[in-house]
Amino acid sequence: MENNKSNMGLKVGLGIAIVLFLATGFYTMNLYNSSKKVENELTQEKQLVMNDLNAMAKQYDDAIEENEVSNTNLIEARGRIQGLIDSLKISETNVKSLWRYKSKYASLQKEMDVLLAQNDSLRVENSYLATSLDSTRVRLEERTIFTDSLLVQNNALAEVVSNAAILNTVGLKGFGVIERTSGKLIPTERASRADKIRVCFTVAKNALVQAGDEELYVQVIDPKNNTLGLNEQVTFGEKTLSYSTISKFNYENSSLNVCEFVTSKNDFEKGRYIVNVFNEKDLVSSSEFTLK
């Protein structure tokens, strides 16, 4: 009799263990499937953002090709998009990263609408003003000033909304310079004549950031994919960043223009250079230029 009770207890215990094992396996399988589904959706979403950026780059290419007069704003905007595409290719696939790139895409979309509309208008004006170069030059300079002002406002607003309490930059430019013994700097597009690379940008005003000492990491990558300047590394969590120089400044709750110099141990290479500015591990601005 006691043996029967003991056998019955063992059967009940075994049954409960089997049920718990099956339930655990079912839960684990559901959790795995859910994780794979989220991963696939994020990958698809990242590809959609990449497709949108490539389509935007194609529109700029068409506008630049159709424009008889070189439009610096279009070329620089095209460079910012290419920099964002290059950054997206190597970025982590997660919700925060995709949200940041979508925000930057929205900002660039607004910029493109303004620039392409102005480019169409500019082409019409150029057809009437071809006989008056001085007048044309004045109109282009006025239009450039207006466009730069509008870009600063739009980019500053987009960055504050998406990144809240971190500093961001706008108007990022990189170019070669010749440094005279007197200290005078002369811009140059020739690699053989460049003594340094000058990187300039505007730190956008952000009321959510407290005034005080701040720093941003500047990264200049040459045509052979080498990081110029200090070429030192800093680690943020699991991410390691190679940088050319650290831009240190005192932030006083207002827009601030900053310029830094980057040198090379060897002669500068001919080709496309990529300039990135990071706020810790976050890419806040990207641009490119070419040395011939």
C-alpha positions as CSV (number, residue, x, y, z in Angstrom):
1,M,0.0,0.0,0.0
2,E,2.8,2.4,0.9
3,N,4.6,1.4,-2.3
4,N,1.5,2.4,-4.3
5,K,1.4,5.8,-2.6
6,S,5.1,6.3,-3.2
7,N,4.7,5.4,-6.9
8,M,1.8,7.7,-7.2
9,G,3.8,10.6,-5.7
10,L,6.6,10.0,-8.1
11,K,4.3,10.0,-11.1
12,V,2.7,13.3,-10.0
13,G,6.1,14.9,-9.4
14,L,7.3,13.7,-12.8
15,G,4.2,15.0,-14.5
16,I,4.6,18.4,-12.9
17,A,8.3,18.5,-14.0
18,I,7.4,17.6,-17.6
19,V,4.7,20.4,-17.7
20,L,7.2,23.0,-16.3
21,F,9.8,21.8,-18.8
22,L,7.4,22.2,-21.7
23,A,6.2,25.6,-20.5
24,T,9.8,26.8,-20.2
25,G,10.6,25.6,-23.7
26,F,7.5,27.2,-25.1
27,Y,8.3,30.6,-23.4
28,T,12.0,30.4,-24.6
29,M,10.9,29.7,-28.2
30,N,8.4,32.6,-28.1
31,L,11.1,34.9,-26.7
32,Y,13.6,33.9,-29.4
33,N,11.1,34.3,-32.2
34,S,10.1,37.7,-30.9
35,S,13.7,38.8,-30.7
36,K,14.4,37.7,-34.2
37,K,11.3,39.5,-35.4
38,V,12.4,42.8,-33.8
39,E,15.9,42.3,-35.2
40,N,14.5,41.8,-38.7
41,E,12.2,44.8,-38.5
42,L,15.1,47.0,-37.4
43,T,17.2,45.8,-40.2
44,Q,14.5,46.5,-42.7
45,E,13.9,49.9,-41.2
46,K,17.6,50.7,-41.5
47,Q,17.6,49.7,-45.2
48,L,14.6,52.0,-45.8
49,V,16.5,54.9,-44.2
50,M,19.5,54.0,-46.4
51,N,17.2,53.9,-49.5
52,D,15.8,57.3,-48.7
53,L,19.3,58.8,-48.2
54,N,20.5,57.3,-51.6
55,A,17.4,58.7,-53.3
56,M,18.1,62.1,-51.8
57,A,21.8,61.9,-52.9
58,K,20.6,61.1,-56.5
59,Q,18.4,64.2,-56.5
60,Y,21.4,66.4,-55.5
61,D,23.5,64.7,-58.2
62,D,20.9,65.5,-60.8
63,A,20.6,69.2,-59.6
64,I,24.4,69.6,-59.6
65,E,24.7,68.1,-63.1
66,E,22.0,70.4,-64.5
67,N,23.4,73.5,-62.9
68,E,25.8,75.4,-65.3
69,V,27.1,77.5,-62.5
70,S,28.8,75.6,-59.6
71,N,26.6,75.8,-56.5
72,T,28.7,75.4,-53.4
73,N,25.6,74.8,-51.2
74,L,24.4,71.9,-53.3
75,I,27.9,70.3,-53.3
76,E,28.3,70.7,-49.5
77,A,24.8,69.4,-48.8
78,R,25.6,66.3,-51.1
79,G,28.7,65.8,-49.0
80,R,26.8,65.8,-45.8
81,I,24.4,63.2,-47.1
82,Q,27.3,60.9,-48.3
83,G,28.9,61.3,-44.8
84,L,25.6,60.2,-43.2
85,I,25.3,57.2,-45.6
86,D,28.8,56.1,-44.7
87,S,28.1,56.5,-41.0
88,L,24.8,54.6,-41.3
89,K,26.5,51.6,-42.9
90,I,28.7,51.0,-39.9
91,S,26.2,52.1,-37.2
92,E,24.5,49.8,-34.7
93,T,21.1,48.5,-35.6
94,N,18.9,49.6,-32.7
95,V,15.9,51.9,-32.0
96,K,17.9,54.8,-30.7
97,S,20.4,54.8,-33.6
98,L,17.6,54.5,-36.2
99,W,15.7,57.4,-34.5
100,R,18.7,59.6,-34.6
101,Y,19.4,58.9,-38.3
102,K,15.7,59.4,-39.1
103,S,15.8,62.8,-37.4
104,K,18.9,63.7,-39.3
105,Y,17.2,62.6,-42.6
106,A,14.2,64.7,-41.8
107,S,16.4,67.7,-41.2
108,L,18.3,67.1,-44.5
109,Q,15.0,66.7,-46.3
110,K,14.0,70.2,-45.2
111,E,17.4,71.5,-46.3
112,M,17.1,69.8,-49.7
113,D,13.6,71.3,-50.4
114,V,15.0,74.8,-49.7
115,L,18.2,74.3,-51.7
116,L,16.5,72.7,-54.7
117,A,13.8,75.4,-54.9
118,Q,16.5,78.1,-54.7
119,N,18.6,76.2,-57.3
120,D,15.7,76.2,-59.7
121,S,15.1,79.9,-59.1
122,L,18.8,80.5,-59.4
123,R,19.1,78.9,-62.8
124,V,16.3,81.1,-64.2
125,E,18.0,84.2,-62.8
126,N,21.3,83.2,-64.3
127,S,19.9,83.1,-67.7
128,Y,18.8,86.7,-67.4
129,L,21.9,87.9,-65.6
130,A,24.6,86.3,-67.7
131,T,25.7,89.7,-69.1
132,S,26.2,91.2,-65.7
133,L,28.7,89.2,-63.7
134,D,29.1,91.7,-60.9
135,S,25.3,91.8,-60.3
136,T,25.2,88.0,-60.4
137,R,28.0,87.7,-57.8
138,V,26.1,90.0,-55.4
139,R,22.9,88.1,-55.8
140,L,24.7,84.8,-55.2
141,E,26.4,86.1,-52.1
142,E,23.1,87.4,-50.7
143,R,21.4,84.0,-51.4
144,T,24.3,82.1,-49.8
145,I,24.0,84.2,-46.6
146,F,20.3,83.6,-46.5
147,T,20.7,79.8,-47.0
148,D,23.4,79.5,-44.4
149,S,21.2,81.3,-41.8
150,L,18.2,79.1,-42.7
151,L,20.3,75.9,-42.4
152,V,21.6,76.9,-38.9
153,Q,18.1,77.5,-37.7
154,N,16.6,74.3,-39.1
155,N,19.5,72.1,-38.0
156,A,19.6,73.6,-34.5
157,L,15.8,73.0,-34.1
158,A,16.0,69.4,-35.4
159,E,19.0,68.5,-33.1
160,V,17.4,70.0,-30.0
161,V,14.2,67.9,-30.6
162,S,16.0,64.6,-31.3
163,N,19.0,64.8,-28.9
164,A,17.5,66.9,-26.1
165,A,20.3,67.9,-23.7
166,I,23.5,67.3,-25.8
167,L,25.5,69.8,-27.8
168,N,25.3,69.5,-31.6
169,T,27.1,71.2,-34.5
170,V,26.0,72.7,-37.9
171,G,27.8,74.2,-40.9
172,L,30.7,71.7,-40.6
173,K,33.4,72.4,-43.2
174,G,36.9,71.0,-43.8
175,F,39.6,72.3,-46.2
176,G,43.3,72.5,-46.8
177,V,45.3,75.6,-45.8
178,I,48.7,77.0,-46.5
179,E,50.3,78.5,-43.4
180,R,52.6,81.4,-44.1
181,T,55.5,82.3,-41.7
182,S,53.5,85.4,-40.7
183,G,50.7,83.1,-39.5
184,K,48.4,84.0,-42.4
185,L,46.2,81.1,-43.6
186,I,45.4,80.7,-47.3
187,P,42.8,78.0,-48.4
188,T,44.0,75.6,-51.0
189,E,42.5,72.6,-52.8
190,R,45.9,71.1,-53.8
191,A,47.2,68.3,-51.6
192,S,50.8,69.1,-52.4
193,R,50.5,72.6,-51.1
194,A,48.4,72.0,-48.0
195,D,50.2,72.4,-44.7
196,K,47.2,71.6,-42.5
197,I,43.6,70.7,-42.6
198,R,41.3,73.3,-41.0
199,V,37.9,72.1,-39.6
200,C,35.3,74.7,-38.7
201,F,31.8,74.4,-37.4
202,T,29.2,76.1,-35.3
203,V,28.1,74.7,-31.9
204,A,24.4,75.2,-31.9
205,K,22.6,76.9,-29.0
206,N,20.8,74.4,-26.7
207,A,19.0,75.8,-23.7
208,L,18.9,72.4,-22.1
209,V,22.7,72.2,-21.8
210,Q,24.3,74.0,-18.8
211,A,27.0,76.6,-19.5
212,G,30.6,75.4,-18.8
213,D,33.6,73.6,-20.3
214,E,32.6,71.2,-23.1
215,E,34.5,69.1,-25.6
216,L,33.8,67.4,-29.0
217,Y,35.9,64.8,-30.8
218,V,36.9,65.7,-34.4
219,Q,37.8,62.9,-36.8
220,V,39.4,63.5,-40.2
221,I,39.8,60.4,-42.5
222,D,42.0,60.6,-45.6
223,P,41.4,58.9,-48.9
224,K,43.3,55.8,-47.7
225,N,40.9,55.5,-44.7
226,N,43.6,56.7,-42.2
227,T,42.7,58.9,-39.2
228,L,44.8,62.0,-39.3
229,G,46.1,64.1,-36.5
230,L,46.6,62.5,-33.1
231,N,45.0,59.3,-34.2
232,E,44.2,58.3,-30.6
233,Q,41.3,56.2,-29.3
234,V,38.7,56.7,-26.6
235,T,36.2,54.2,-25.4
236,F,32.5,54.8,-24.6
237,G,31.0,51.6,-23.3
238,E,31.4,49.0,-26.0
239,K,32.3,51.5,-28.7
240,T,35.8,52.7,-29.4
241,L,36.3,56.0,-31.3
242,S,39.5,57.0,-33.2
243,Y,39.9,60.8,-33.2
244,S,42.2,63.4,-34.8
245,T,41.8,66.1,-32.1
246,I,39.6,67.1,-29.2
247,S,37.9,70.5,-29.5
248,K,37.6,72.0,-26.1
249,F,35.7,75.2,-25.5
250,N,33.6,77.1,-23.0
251,Y,29.9,76.9,-23.8
252,E,27.8,80.0,-22.7
253,N,24.3,79.0,-23.8
254,S,24.7,80.6,-27.2
255,S,25.9,79.6,-30.7
256,L,29.7,79.4,-30.9
257,N,31.9,79.3,-34.0
258,V,34.9,76.8,-33.5
259,C,37.8,76.0,-35.8
260,E,40.5,73.4,-35.2
261,F,43.6,72.3,-37.1
262,V,44.6,68.7,-38.0
263,T,48.0,67.8,-39.3
264,S,49.5,64.7,-41.1
265,K,52.7,62.9,-40.4
266,N,53.2,62.5,-44.2
267,D,52.2,64.5,-47.2
268,F,48.5,64.9,-47.7
269,E,46.9,62.4,-50.2
270,K,44.9,63.4,-53.2
271,G,41.2,62.5,-53.0
272,R,38.1,62.6,-50.8
273,Y,38.4,63.4,-47.1
274,I,35.7,62.8,-44.6
275,V,35.2,65.0,-41.5
276,N,33.1,63.8,-38.5
277,V,32.3,65.5,-35.2
278,F,31.3,63.3,-32.3
279,N,29.7,64.2,-28.9
280,E,31.2,61.3,-27.0
281,K,30.1,58.2,-29.0
282,D,27.3,60.0,-30.9
283,L,27.9,61.4,-34.4
284,V,26.5,64.9,-34.5
285,S,27.9,66.3,-37.8
286,S,29.6,65.0,-41.0
287,S,31.0,66.5,-44.1
288,E,33.6,65.9,-46.8
289,F,36.0,67.8,-49.1
290,T,38.5,67.0,-51.9
291,L,42.2,67.7,-52.3
292,K,43.4,67.6,-55.9
